[in-house]
Amino acid sequence: MKLDDDIHNYYEHLVLERIEKLGLDKTKESDFLADLCCLALNQVPPRYIRYEVDMAFYLPQNERQQMEMNVVNAVDKALGYLNQKDVRQ
């Protein structure tokens, strides 16, 4: 059995959005960004969807805000870890 290729974790979208907002996609290497995504996504619960429009239509505003705050915290924590790791090496 193969899951549909359209199924993905909505938090992936939010994490990438946060990375772009911080401008990290322009200043960091792809390996750093991949590690950052993994570390951040492992801190938030998965939220699987098929279509982005489903989340836009059915997700209450307060829940969306909570998810965004979860992502801010997760990305900040992951960044701190990776930056500390870079300094030690």
N, CA, C and O atoms as a printed pandas DataFrame, in Angstrom:
     atom_number atom_name residue_name chain_id  residue_number  x_coord  y_coord  z_coord
0              1         N          MET        A               1    0.843   -1.178    0.000
1              2        CA          MET        A               1    0.000    0.000    0.000
2              3         C          MET        A               1    0.891    1.245    0.000
3              4         O          MET        A               1    1.903    1.301    0.699
4              5         N          LYS        A               2    0.506    2.212   -0.774
5              6        CA          LYS        A               2    1.238    3.473   -0.847
6              7         C          LYS        A               2    0.287    4.604   -0.492
7              8         O          LYS        A               2   -0.819    4.698   -1.024
8              9         N          LEU        A               3    0.743    5.469    0.424
9             10        CA          LEU        A               3   -0.060    6.649    0.734
10            11         C          LEU        A               3   -0.001    7.607   -0.437
11            12         O          LEU        A               3    0.967    7.623   -1.197
12            13         N          ASP        A               4   -1.019    8.383   -0.570
13            14        CA          ASP        A               4   -1.107    9.387   -1.622
14            15         C          ASP        A               4    0.053   10.378   -1.519
15            16         O          ASP        A               4    0.419   10.786   -0.416
16            17         N          ASP        A               5    0.628   10.766   -2.642
17            18        CA          ASP        A               5    1.731   11.730   -2.653
18            19         C          ASP        A               5    1.296   13.111   -2.152
19            20         O          ASP        A               5    2.136   13.927   -1.773
20            21         N          ASP        A               6    0.003   13.367   -2.150
21            22        CA          ASP        A               6   -0.502   14.663   -1.716
22            23         C          ASP        A               6   -0.569   14.811   -0.199
23            24         O          ASP        A               6   -0.745   15.920    0.304
24            25         N          ILE        A               7   -0.434   13.719    0.528
25            26        CA          ILE        A               7   -0.537   13.773    1.978
26            27         C          ILE        A               7    0.765   14.338    2.544
27            28         O          ILE        A               7    1.854   13.847    2.248
28            29         N          HIS        A               8    0.626   15.377    3.363
29            30        CA          HIS        A               8    1.810   15.946    3.995
30            31         C          HIS        A               8    1.441   16.584    5.336
31            32         O          HIS        A               8    0.270   16.810    5.643
32            33         N          ASN        A               9    2.467   16.859    6.109
33            34        CA          ASN        A               9    2.305   17.466    7.418
34            35         C          ASN        A               9    2.176   18.976    7.240
35            36         O          ASN        A               9    3.083   19.609    6.699
36            37         N          TYR        A              10    1.078   19.556    7.679
37            38        CA          TYR        A              10    0.850   20.988    7.509
38            39         C          TYR        A              10    1.927   21.824    8.197
39            40         O          TYR        A              10    2.231   22.931    7.753
40            41         N          TYR        A              11    2.499   21.303    9.271
41            42        CA          TYR        A              11    3.561   22.025    9.963
42            43         C          TYR        A              11    4.775   22.246    9.062
43            44         O          TYR        A              11    5.526   23.200    9.267
44            45         N          GLU        A              12    4.977   21.383    8.074
45            46        CA          GLU        A              12    6.088   21.588    7.136
46            47         C          GLU        A              12    5.947   22.939    6.451
47            48         O          GLU        A              12    6.918   23.684    6.319
48            49         N          HIS        A              13    4.750   23.243    6.024
49            50        CA          HIS        A              13    4.463   24.525    5.370
50            51         C          HIS        A              13    4.752   25.687    6.322
51            52         O          HIS        A              13    5.361   26.681    5.927
52            53         N          LEU        A              14    4.315   25.559    7.566
53            54        CA          LEU        A              14    4.508   26.634    8.536
54            55         C          LEU        A              14    5.984   26.838    8.877
55            56         O          LEU        A              14    6.441   27.970    9.036
56            57         N          VAL        A              15    6.726   25.731    8.989
57            58        CA          VAL        A              15    8.165   25.840    9.287
58            59         C          VAL        A              15    8.888   26.515    8.126
59            60         O          VAL        A              15    9.711   27.403    8.348
60            61         N          LEU        A              16    8.597   26.114    6.909
61            62        CA          LEU        A              16    9.237   26.742    5.742
62            63         C          LEU        A              16    8.870   28.221    5.645
63            64         O          LEU        A              16    9.704   29.052    5.287
64            65         N          GLU        A              17    7.636   28.538    5.960
65            66        CA          GLU        A              17    7.188   29.929    5.967
66            67         C          GLU        A              17    7.988   30.752    6.987
67            68         O          GLU        A              17    8.380   31.885    6.709
68            69         N          ARG        A              18    8.224   30.175    8.156
69            70        CA          ARG        A              18    8.992   30.857    9.210
70            71         C          ARG        A              18   10.453   31.050    8.786
71            72         O          ARG        A              18   11.038   32.108    9.019
72            73         N          ILE        A              19   11.025   30.038    8.173
73            74        CA          ILE        A              19   12.408   30.124    7.697
74            75         C          ILE        A              19   12.552   31.236    6.668
75            76         O          ILE        A              19   13.522   31.993    6.697
76            77         N          GLU        A              20   11.599   31.332    5.771
77            78        CA          GLU        A              20   11.627   32.397    4.766
78            79         C          GLU        A              20   11.443   33.768    5.417
79            80         O          GLU        A              20   12.103   34.732    5.031
80            81         N          LYS        A              21   10.558   33.855    6.395
81            82        CA          LYS        A              21   10.326   35.123    7.078
82            83         C          LYS        A              21   11.596   35.612    7.772
83            84         O          LYS        A              21   11.867   36.813    7.806
84            85         N          LEU        A              22   12.371   34.682    8.322
85            86        CA          LEU        A              22   13.627   35.029    8.990
86            87         C          LEU        A              22   14.768   35.267    7.996
87            88         O          LEU        A              22   15.835   35.747    8.379
88            89         N          GLY        A              23   14.545   34.933    6.727
89            90        CA          GLY        A              23   15.571   35.119    5.703
90            91         C          GLY        A              23   16.662   34.076    5.741
91            92         O          GLY        A              23   17.712   34.251    5.124
92            93         N          LEU        A              24   16.427   32.997    6.456
93            94        CA          LEU        A              24   17.443   31.951    6.591
94            95         C          LEU        A              24   17.684   31.207    5.283
95            96         O          LEU        A              24   18.772   30.682    5.050
96            97         N          ASP        A              25   16.664   31.166    4.434
97            98        CA          ASP        A              25   16.801   30.483    3.149
98            99         C          ASP        A              25   17.807   31.203    2.246
99           100         O          ASP        A              25   18.277   30.630    1.263
100          101         N          LYS        A              26   18.133   32.439    2.573
101          102        CA          LYS        A              26   19.088   33.215    1.771
102          103         C          LYS        A              26   20.483   33.263    2.401
103          104         O          LYS        A              26   21.455   33.626    1.738
104          105         N          THR        A              27   20.576   32.893    3.687
105          106        CA          THR        A              27   21.857   33.025    4.385
106          107         C          THR        A              27   22.469   31.708    4.840
107          108         O          THR        A              27   23.655   31.663    5.166
108          109         N          LYS        A              28   21.698   30.658    4.868
109          110        CA          LYS        A              28   22.184   29.357    5.365
110          111         C          LYS        A              28   22.246   28.335    4.245
111          112         O          LYS        A              28   21.514   28.420    3.259
112          113         N          GLU        A              29   23.137   27.367    4.418
113          114        CA          GLU        A              29   23.294   26.289    3.435
114          115         C          GLU        A              29   22.137   25.297    3.543
115          116         O          GLU        A              29   21.441   25.237    4.557
116          117         N          SER        A              30   21.950   24.534    2.493
117          118        CA          SER        A              30   20.826   23.592    2.446
118          119         C          SER        A              30   20.918   22.523    3.535
119          120         O          SER        A              30   19.886   22.107    4.060
120          121         N          ASP        A              31   22.113   22.069    3.887
121          122        CA          ASP        A              31   22.247   21.079    4.960
122          123         C          ASP        A              31   21.796   21.660    6.302
123          124         O          ASP        A              31   21.127   20.984    7.083
124          125         N          PHE        A              32   22.163   22.904    6.562
125          126        CA          PHE        A              32   21.745   23.577    7.793
126          127         C          PHE        A              32   20.225   23.685    7.825
127          128         O          PHE        A              32   19.604   23.405    8.851
128          129         N          LEU        A              33   19.626   24.087    6.713
129          130        CA          LEU        A              33   18.174   24.241    6.644
130          131         C          LEU        A              33   17.454   22.908    6.819
131          132         O          LEU        A              33   16.408   22.845    7.465
132          133         N          ALA        A              34   18.005   21.853    6.250
133          134        CA          ALA        A              34   17.401   20.523    6.408
134          135         C          ALA        A              34   17.439   20.097    7.874
135          136         O          ALA        A              34   16.452   19.583    8.402
136          137         N          ASP        A              35   18.586   20.313    8.531
137          138        CA          ASP        A              35   18.692   19.984    9.960
138          139         C          ASP        A              35   17.722   20.834   10.778
139          140         O          ASP        A              35   17.074   20.338   11.699
140          141         N          LEU        A              36   17.630   22.103   10.439
141          142        CA          LEU        A              36   16.723   23.009   11.141
142          143         C          LEU        A              36   15.275   22.535   11.018
143          144         O          LEU        A              36   14.542   22.504   12.006
144          145         N          CYS        A              37   14.874   22.170    9.819
145          146        CA          CYS        A              37   13.510   21.662    9.597
146          147         C          CYS        A              37   13.245   20.409   10.417
147          148         O          CYS        A              37   12.202   20.297   11.062
148          149         N          CYS        A              38   14.167   19.480   10.396
149          150        CA          CYS        A              38   13.981   18.231   11.143
150          151         C          CYS        A              38   13.856   18.493   12.643
151          152         O          CYS        A              38   12.966   17.959   13.305
152          153         N          LEU        A              39   14.756   19.318   13.167
153          154        CA          LEU        A              39   14.721   19.613   14.602
154          155         C          LEU        A              39   13.435   20.340   14.987
155          156         O          LEU        A              39   12.836   20.034   16.018
156          157         N          ALA        A              40   13.015   21.282   14.181
157          158        CA          ALA        A              40   11.794   22.027   14.482
158          159         C          ALA        A              40   10.557   21.133   14.367
159          160         O          ALA        A              40    9.691   21.154   15.241
160          161         N          LEU        A              41   10.477   20.355   13.294
161          162        CA          LEU        A              41    9.298   19.507   13.089
162          163         C          LEU        A              41    9.171   18.416   14.144
163          164         O          LEU        A              41    8.061   17.983   14.455
164          165         N          ASN        A              42   10.284   17.971   14.692
165          166        CA          ASN        A              42   10.223   16.958   15.746
166          167         C          ASN        A              42    9.693   17.506   17.066
167          168         O          ASN        A              42    9.401   16.739   17.984
168          169         N          GLN        A              43    9.567   18.818   17.168
169          170        CA          GLN        A              43    9.065   19.441   18.396
170          171         C          GLN        A              43    7.565   19.729   18.360
171          172         O          GLN        A              43    6.977   20.068   19.388
172          173         N          VAL        A              44    6.952   19.601   17.208
173          174        CA          VAL        A              44    5.528   19.904   17.073
174          175         C          VAL        A              44    4.777   18.638   16.672
175          176         O          VAL        A              44    5.347   17.746   16.044
176          177         N          PRO        A              45    3.494   18.561   17.038
177          178        CA          PRO        A              45    2.736   17.366   16.658
178          179         C          PRO        A              45    2.441   17.386   15.156
179          180         O          PRO        A              45    2.219   18.455   14.587
180          181         N          PRO        A              46    2.435   16.236   14.520
181          182        CA          PRO        A              46    2.107   16.214   13.086
182          183         C          PRO        A              46    0.642   16.578   12.868
183          184         O          PRO        A              46   -0.222   16.287   13.694
184          185         N          ARG        A              47    0.394   17.209   11.757
185          186        CA          ARG        A              47   -0.977   17.567   11.370
186          187         C          ARG        A              47   -1.093   17.287    9.875
187          188         O          ARG        A              47   -0.805   18.151    9.047
188          189         N          TYR        A              48   -1.513   16.082    9.543
189          190        CA          TYR        A              48   -1.532   15.646    8.151
190          191         C          TYR        A              48   -2.764   16.134    7.411
191          192         O          TYR        A              48   -3.884   16.106    7.919
192          193         N          ILE        A              49   -2.509   16.582    6.189
193          194        CA          ILE        A              49   -3.587   17.066    5.328
194          195         C          ILE        A              49   -3.324   16.613    3.899
195          196         O          ILE        A              49   -2.225   16.170    3.567
196          197         N          ARG        A              50   -4.333   16.729    3.071
197          198        CA          ARG        A              50   -4.171   16.486    1.639
198          199         C          ARG        A              50   -4.105   17.789    0.878
199          200         O          ARG        A              50   -3.300   17.933   -0.043
200          201         N          TYR        A              51   -4.942   18.740    1.253
201          202        CA          TYR        A              51   -5.040   19.989    0.505
202          203         C          TYR        A              51   -4.902   21.180    1.458
203          204         O          TYR        A              51   -5.505   21.206    2.530
204          205         N          GLU        A              52   -4.100   22.158    1.048
205          206        CA          GLU        A              52   -3.905   23.367    1.849
206          207         C          GLU        A              52   -5.235   24.075    2.111
207          208         O          GLU        A              52   -5.446   24.626    3.191
208          209         N          VAL        A              53   -6.112   24.060    1.141
209          210        CA          VAL        A              53   -7.391   24.739    1.286
210          211         C          VAL        A              53   -8.200   24.164    2.443
211          212         O          VAL        A              53   -8.994   24.883    3.048
212          213         N          ASP        A              54   -8.016   22.881    2.764
213          214        CA          ASP        A              54   -8.721   22.283    3.894
214          215         C          ASP        A              54   -8.367   23.001    5.190
215          216         O          ASP        A              54   -9.238   23.280    6.013
216          217         N          MET        A              55   -7.080   23.298    5.365
217          218        CA          MET        A              55   -6.649   23.974    6.586
218          219         C          MET        A              55   -7.139   25.413    6.606
219          220         O          MET        A              55   -7.540   25.910    7.659
220          221         N          ALA        A              56   -7.116   26.070    5.499
221          222        CA          ALA        A              56   -7.554   27.466    5.441
222          223         C          ALA        A              56   -9.040   27.587    5.748
223          224         O          ALA        A              56   -9.479   28.552    6.374
224          225         N          PHE        A              57   -9.805   26.604    5.303
225          226        CA          PHE        A              57  -11.252   26.677    5.453
226          227         C          PHE        A              57  -11.737   26.158    6.806
227          228         O          PHE        A              57  -12.636   26.745    7.408
228          229         N          TYR        A              58  -11.150   25.066    7.286
229          230        CA          TYR        A              58  -11.674   24.389    8.467
230          231         C          TYR        A              58  -10.949   24.715    9.770
231          232         O          TYR        A              58  -11.473   24.420   10.844
232          233         N          LEU        A              59   -9.771   25.307    9.708
233          234        CA          LEU        A              59   -8.981   25.552   10.913
234          235         C          LEU        A              59   -9.434   26.845   11.592
235          236         O          LEU        A              59   -9.389   27.910   10.976
236          237         N          PRO        A              60   -9.869   26.767   12.850
237          238        CA          PRO        A              60  -10.250   27.990   13.569
238          239         C          PRO        A              60   -9.041   28.925   13.720
239          240         O          PRO        A              60   -7.905   28.462   13.825
240          241         N          GLN        A              61   -9.287   30.222   13.731
241          242        CA          GLN        A              61   -8.228   31.216   13.794
242          243         C          GLN        A              61   -7.345   31.042   15.030
243          244         O          GLN        A              61   -6.124   31.161   14.932
244          245         N          ASN        A              62   -7.942   30.764   16.189
245          246        CA          ASN        A              62   -7.139   30.610   17.405
246          247         C          ASN        A              62   -6.225   29.382   17.333
247          248         O          ASN        A              62   -5.121   29.397   17.877
248          249         N          GLU        A              63   -6.680   28.331   16.668
249          250        CA          GLU        A              63   -5.841   27.144   16.507
250          251         C          GLU        A              63   -4.690   27.429   15.535
251          252         O          GLU        A              63   -3.567   26.975   15.753
252          253         N          ARG        A              64   -4.966   28.165   14.483
253          254        CA          ARG        A              64   -3.927   28.571   13.527
254          255         C          ARG        A              64   -2.856   29.414   14.238
255          256         O          ARG        A              64   -1.661   29.209   14.027
256          257         N          GLN        A              65   -3.289   30.355   15.075
257          258        CA          GLN        A              65   -2.344   31.185   15.816
258          259         C          GLN        A              65   -1.494   30.348   16.763
259          260         O          GLN        A              65   -0.298   30.603   16.911
260          261         N          GLN        A              66   -2.093   29.358   17.402
261          262        CA          GLN        A              66   -1.343   28.484   18.297
262          263         C          GLN        A              66   -0.305   27.672   17.519
263          264         O          GLN        A              66    0.825   27.494   17.975
264          265         N          MET        A              67   -0.700   27.185   16.348
265          266        CA          MET        A              67    0.243   26.433   15.513
266          267         C          MET        A              67    1.412   27.320   15.085
267          268         O          MET        A              67    2.561   26.878   15.088
268          269         N          GLU        A              68    1.123   28.556   14.722
269          270        CA          GLU        A              68    2.183   29.479   14.322
270          271         C          GLU        A              68    3.125   29.770   15.482
271          272         O          GLU        A              68    4.338   29.849   15.289
272          273         N          MET        A              69    2.577   29.930   16.692
273          274        CA          MET        A              69    3.408   30.159   17.869
274          275         C          MET        A              69    4.253   28.928   18.178
275          276         O          MET        A              69    5.416   29.053   18.562
276          277         N          ASN        A              70    3.677   27.748   18.014
277          278        CA          ASN        A              70    4.448   26.511   18.198
278          279         C          ASN        A              70    5.642   26.478   17.253
279          280         O          ASN        A              70    6.737   26.067   17.639
280          281         N          VAL        A              71    5.428   26.910   16.017
281          282        CA          VAL        A              71    6.493   26.913   15.014
282          283         C          VAL        A              71    7.562   27.942   15.359
283          284         O          VAL        A              71    8.754   27.660   15.234
284          285         N          VAL        A              72    7.154   29.122   15.788
285          286        CA          VAL        A              72    8.130   30.148   16.189
286          287         C          VAL        A              72    9.028   29.596   17.286
287          288         O          VAL        A              72   10.251   29.712   17.208
288          289         N          ASN        A              73    8.427   28.999   18.305
289          290        CA          ASN        A              73    9.196   28.444   19.418
290          291         C          ASN        A              73   10.098   27.301   18.963
291          292         O          ASN        A              73   11.258   27.225   19.369
292          293         N          ALA        A              74    9.574   26.417   18.126
293          294        CA          ALA        A              74   10.345   25.263   17.668
294          295         C          ALA        A              74   11.527   25.691   16.795
295          296         O          ALA        A              74   12.631   25.167   16.950
296          297         N          VAL        A              75   11.305   26.629   15.889
297          298        CA          VAL        A              75   12.388   27.101   15.023
298          299         C          VAL        A              75   13.439   27.846   15.847
299          300         O          VAL        A              75   14.637   27.663   15.632
300          301         N          ASP        A              76   13.004   28.672   16.778
301          302        CA          ASP        A              76   13.948   29.393   17.635
302          303         C          ASP        A              76   14.817   28.428   18.439
303          304         O          ASP        A              76   16.030   28.613   18.541
304          305         N          LYS        A              77   14.199   27.416   18.998
305          306        CA          LYS        A              77   14.935   26.425   19.790
306          307         C          LYS        A              77   15.915   25.651   18.906
307          308         O          LYS        A              77   17.062   25.428   19.291
308          309         N          ALA        A              78   15.460   25.248   17.734
309          310        CA          ALA        A              78   16.325   24.515   16.806
310          311         C          ALA        A              78   17.487   25.382   16.334
311          312         O          ALA        A              78   18.618   24.908   16.226
312          313         N          LEU        A              79   17.209   26.648   16.056
313          314        CA          LEU        A              79   18.263   27.582   15.656
314          315         C          LEU        A              79   19.299   27.739   16.755
315          316         O          LEU        A              79   20.501   27.725   16.489
316          317         N          GLY        A              80   18.844   27.885   17.969
317          318        CA          GLY        A              80   19.757   28.003   19.109
318          319         C          GLY        A              80   20.658   26.792   19.223
319          320         O          GLY        A              80   21.861   26.915   19.450
320          321         N          TYR        A              81   20.064   25.621   19.062
321          322        CA          TYR        A              81   20.850   24.383   19.140
322          323         C          TYR        A              81   21.885   24.318   18.024
323          324         O          TYR        A              81   23.054   24.028   18.276
324          325         N          LEU        A              82   21.462   24.584   16.798
325          326        CA          LEU        A              82   22.373   24.486   15.669
326          327         C          LEU        A              82   23.467   25.560   15.721
327          328         O          LEU        A              82   24.620   25.280   15.395
328          329         N          ASN        A              83   23.121   26.766   16.121
329          330        CA          ASN        A              83   24.122   27.816   16.232
330          331         C          ASN        A              83   25.137   27.518   17.326
331          332         O          ASN        A              83   26.326   27.799   17.173
332          333         N          GLN        A              84   24.666   26.948   18.427
333          334        CA          GLN        A              84   25.566   26.547   19.512
334          335         C          GLN        A              84   26.482   25.409   19.061
335          336         O          GLN        A              84   27.664   25.378   19.402
336          337         N          LYS        A              85   25.930   24.494   18.307
337          338        CA          LYS        A              85   26.704   23.366   17.786
338          339         C          LYS        A              85   27.781   23.865   16.827
339          340         O          LYS        A              85   28.908   23.372   16.863
340          341         N          ASP        A              86   27.450   24.849   15.955
341          342        CA          ASP        A              86   28.418   25.415   15.011
342          343         C          ASP        A              86   29.575   26.090   15.728
343          344         O          ASP        A              86   30.719   25.994   15.284
344          345         N          VAL        A              87   29.292   26.775   16.838
345          346        CA          VAL        A              87   30.326   27.485   17.580
346          347         C          VAL        A              87   31.301   26.502   18.213
347          348         O          VAL        A              87   32.500   26.770   18.291
348          349         N          ARG        A              88   30.791   25.378   18.658
349          350        CA          ARG        A              88   31.632   24.371   19.333
350          351         C          ARG        A              88   32.537   23.622   18.357
351          352         O          ARG        A              88   33.569   23.088   18.764
352          353         N          GLN        A              89   32.174   23.574   17.097
353          354        CA          GLN        A              89   32.970   22.794   16.137
354          355         C          GLN        A              89   34.099   23.589   15.564
355          356         O          GLN        A              89   34.861   23.078   14.743
